[in-house]
């Protein structure tokens, strides 16, 4: 099980998505070819002043139950260990253990 600190950190990063529109607008302005280099540096400075955790790349997928970061299936939102355990009990709808 992941530490509570890591789970809290990921939740905090997800909450900081309120800066998403502003960040996208600054990115579009930065890619505008008509701006001169001084204006681009000003836009870049504004981007750097924004909180780091508001960046979409920093949010990672975690298991909804254990908080594990690796081996997480997007479709179920569970790590491989929890998915196997719950599939054996029959708690995951539409998932059947293969046998041949």
C-alpha positions as CSV (number, residue, x, y, z in Angstrom):
1,X,0.0,0.0,0.0
2,X,1.3,3.4,-0.9
3,X,2.0,5.9,1.8
4,X,-0.8,8.3,2.7
5,X,1.5,11.2,1.9
6,X,1.8,10.1,-1.8
7,X,-2.0,9.8,-2.1
8,X,-2.6,13.2,-0.6
9,X,0.0,14.7,-3.0
10,X,-1.7,13.3,-6.0
11,X,-5.1,14.5,-4.8
12,X,-3.6,18.0,-4.3
13,X,-2.2,17.9,-7.9
14,X,-5.6,17.0,-9.2
15,X,-7.2,19.9,-7.4
16,X,-4.8,22.4,-9.0
17,X,-6.3,21.8,-12.4
18,X,-8.1,25.1,-12.0
19,X,-5.1,26.7,-13.5
20,X,-5.5,24.6,-16.7
21,X,-7.2,27.3,-18.9
22,X,-4.7,30.0,-18.0
23,X,-1.8,27.6,-18.7
24,X,-3.3,26.6,-22.0
25,X,-3.8,30.3,-23.0
26,X,-0.1,31.1,-22.1
27,X,1.1,28.1,-24.1
28,X,-0.9,29.2,-27.2
29,X,0.6,32.7,-26.9
30,X,4.1,31.3,-26.5
31,X,3.7,29.3,-29.8
32,X,2.5,32.4,-31.7
33,X,5.1,33.2,-34.4
34,X,4.2,36.9,-34.7
35,X,5.5,37.7,-31.2
36,X,9.0,39.0,-30.7
37,X,11.5,37.3,-28.3
38,X,11.0,39.8,-25.4
39,X,7.3,39.1,-25.3
40,X,7.9,35.4,-25.4
41,X,10.3,35.7,-22.4
42,X,7.6,37.6,-20.5
43,X,5.0,34.8,-21.2
44,X,7.6,32.2,-20.2
45,X,8.2,34.0,-16.9
46,X,4.4,34.0,-16.2
47,X,4.3,30.3,-16.9
48,X,7.2,29.7,-14.5
49,X,5.5,31.6,-11.7
50,X,2.5,29.3,-11.9
51,X,2.4,26.4,-9.3
52,X,4.3,23.4,-10.5
53,X,1.6,21.0,-9.5
54,X,-0.9,22.7,-11.8
55,X,0.9,21.1,-14.8
56,X,-1.0,18.1,-16.2
57,X,2.1,16.0,-16.7
58,X,2.8,15.8,-13.0
59,X,-0.5,14.0,-12.2
60,X,0.1,10.2,-12.2
61,X,-2.4,7.4,-12.3
62,X,-2.8,5.6,-9.0
63,X,-4.9,2.6,-7.8
64,X,-8.2,3.9,-6.3
65,X,-7.9,1.4,-3.4
66,X,-4.3,1.0,-2.5
67,X,-2.7,4.1,-4.0
68,X,-0.1,2.0,-5.9
69,X,1.4,3.9,-8.9
70,X,2.7,1.1,-11.0
71,X,0.7,-1.5,-12.9
72,X,-2.6,0.5,-12.9
73,X,-5.2,-0.4,-15.5
74,X,-6.9,2.6,-16.9
75,X,-10.1,0.8,-17.6
76,X,-10.7,-0.3,-14.1
77,X,-8.6,2.3,-12.1
78,X,-7.1,-0.6,-10.1
79,X,-3.6,-1.9,-9.8
80,X,-2.9,-5.4,-11.1
81,X,-2.8,-6.9,-7.6
82,X,-6.2,-5.5,-6.6
83,X,-7.7,-6.3,-10.0
84,X,-6.7,-9.9,-9.7
85,X,-7.9,-10.2,-6.1
86,X,-11.3,-8.6,-7.0
87,X,-11.7,-10.6,-10.2
88,X,-11.2,-13.9,-8.2
89,X,-14.0,-12.9,-5.9
90,X,-16.2,-11.7,-8.8
91,X,-16.4,-8.0,-7.8
92,X,-15.4,-6.7,-11.2
93,X,-18.3,-6.8,-13.7
94,X,-17.5,-8.1,-17.1
95,X,-14.1,-9.7,-16.1
96,X,-13.8,-13.4,-16.2
97,X,-10.7,-15.4,-15.5
98,X,-9.5,-17.2,-18.6
99,X,-9.1,-20.9,-18.6
100,X,-8.6,-23.3,-21.5
